[in-house]
Amino acid sequence: MSQPLLFQPITLRGVTSRNRILISPMCQYSATDGLANDWHLVHLGKFAQGGAGLVTVEAAAVTAEGRITHGDVGIWNDEQIAPLERIAAFLKDNGAVPSIQLAHAGRKASMQRPWYGNAALDEADRGRGDLPWRTVAPSAIPMEDGWLMPHALDAAELAALREQWRRATLRAVEAGFEFVEVHCAHGYLLHEFLSPLSNRRTDAYGGDRAGRMRYPLEIIETVRAAWPAERPLSVRISSVDGIDGGLTLEDQVAFAREARARGVDLIDCSSGGLLGSATAARIPRGYGFQVPYADEIRRAADIATIAVGLILHPQQAEDVLANGQADLVAIGREALFDPNWPLHAELALGGAGGEVFASWPKQYGWWLERREPGLRRLDGPPLPFRQS
């Protein structure tokens, strides 16, 4: 029996992943002054131990004002390198490619941690010491009523911000990451430039599609120039806004083509998020609801893609790859539910062969091979057992 595609290695530039499973960046809102901590190490480390090929640190803010919340991880100063380096080293030591997403929240910055409401900061947040800060955007248009009015960035500020992206990229290199993603999705700054609903500029960075793409493409060029040539670069996009007058799939195919021409290796195909929270459900949701976007962009823009969005089951993930709809499959909240999802998927798809625990960390596999035979899960057949 041939090995499932999901568990075949893939090489991107000079970096090889042990399989096609990427753990999506998932903000934990648990940092202090942008510093990652033990929570982040354990949170991310579980996914490497669980068999994922690539594990991505949550959106790391390239400036302090580019944070979503006070609890965001940052990469805007050198003090933030060491805790990220510790995470990257642990991921690599446990077989995963260490990955990080670079981001700026734009007009969606200065908001509540989600468990406090996931909205604009209010008096209760001020009472907790979470004070608001200035937000910036392509145009002075608040996200929704009750949100801060963002400052429209001028040409000099755009140039200064490009430099911050460059420095953040160099810090990611120093921290030991081997895969980087530029966040151009979910209503954050670079998505705000792309969408005609949030970009009303009349200079070279607004107007038609080419103008609206200009600044995100400049950031991509800046990151690619600072990022080592042998390491892959991904861009996460909202494939559609899902709002009348917003971005269409045709727009994002054009953007993907331009990104590819500037050295981008993969497009991570999400959707929505321009208004409301990053996960606001403006697109009808169902199993694999964003996979068609990855499929279309892969074919129409001739670029590798990452499929994401309610991919929950091993065979579902395998089918995405087998049907040529994407090159990698990203697992998010399902990995929170089951950090060992890749290892369990390998067993489910028959990719483990006779040595059912060969892919597990030896510290676990040694014990699991010696469990009592005949034990059952509450909801399933006997667990795999090999007599030693």
Disulfide bonds with the S-S distance in Angstrom:
none
